[in-house]
Amino acid sequence: MASQPLAAWYTDRDSNHVENLDRMIGKCAGQGKDPLVVIYGLPNKDCEAGESSSGSNKNKEDYLRFISSFKQTVAKHGNAPVTVILEPDAINLSVGKCGTANQYVANMVAAANLLSASANIKLYVDVGFWMIVPGKIEVIVNLLRDMKIKGVSLNLSNYRSTAECRQHCDLIRQVSGKDYTCIIDTSRNNNGPSPSGEWCNFKGAGIGENSATSAYPIDALVWIKPAIEVDGKCQGRAESYQTSADAGSAVDEWLDILWANGFYKNTPANTPANTPANTPANTPANTPANTPATTPANTPASTPANTPAGNVPVEYVVHRVCA
């Protein structure tokens, strides 16, 4: 597990976001591998829950400078591919919710136009599962029409099974009439969602399978949400891991829970639960290169001596975007 890559987050909540992006892309280039980056910087993002709304971008002008800085930093490192997921939850919050008043879609269209002008940036927009239903999915694909994107990311920071997400990808493609491809976040989807719909630090969740060997139109199964990061304090919720830490904070005990409930801790070697039988032997051309071409066996054979409680490989706490 410690050898598997994670997505890096480029966010205005990080005062050193440009420097950290530059360092990360340089590291990947040095290894001949391509990064996967989540852009999270809309003004007043997370407007409904308010757990992650802070940041330096206060208006559209700030946001477009933030996006331009991303594009310029990528360009410094040549033409190597960079896979980008744009603004988690923003599209969902733009259907009859607060994202409309905050002009999420207009800002995202402007960002997508800037980013897609670079041929080496492969752009995906996050779509939440609760919008992939009749009556809502039509609205969602209409919002996507003006964005120049390769496809969509599914299940980001959520718990839906890989099988369900494959169905969601097929439905988006069918309704939109476009040849979108999909990336699935499997960072905590091993056991599926809470029966009650709990989203905040759901204690029954487990880390899912991370594999680039996936069948078209799924480009990759990847860990986008770092499993060590909590959704928020989640106080007073019976099914939640409750903490004093803010959203996005790294909490070892939370990682221990997800590891103990997860795929690599509980699935026998060589029996990947979510991989279809006709999975190609090689990585598809559109799969982000920073994702391993083969699925690792069960628990790593040599766990470091300083492993934290729950036998979580200690290296996992480092955001490995180019493993």
PyMOL commands that set and color helices and strands:
alter all, ss='L'
color gray80, all
select helices_A, chain A and resi 17-31+60-75+92-94+98-101+104-116+129-131+137-144+162-176+252-260+263-266+314-317
alter helices_A, ss='H'
color red, helices_A
select strands_A, chain A and resi 8-11+36-40+82-86+121-127+151-154+181-185+218-222
alter strands_A, ss='S'
color yellow, strands_A
deselect
rebuild
show_as cartoon
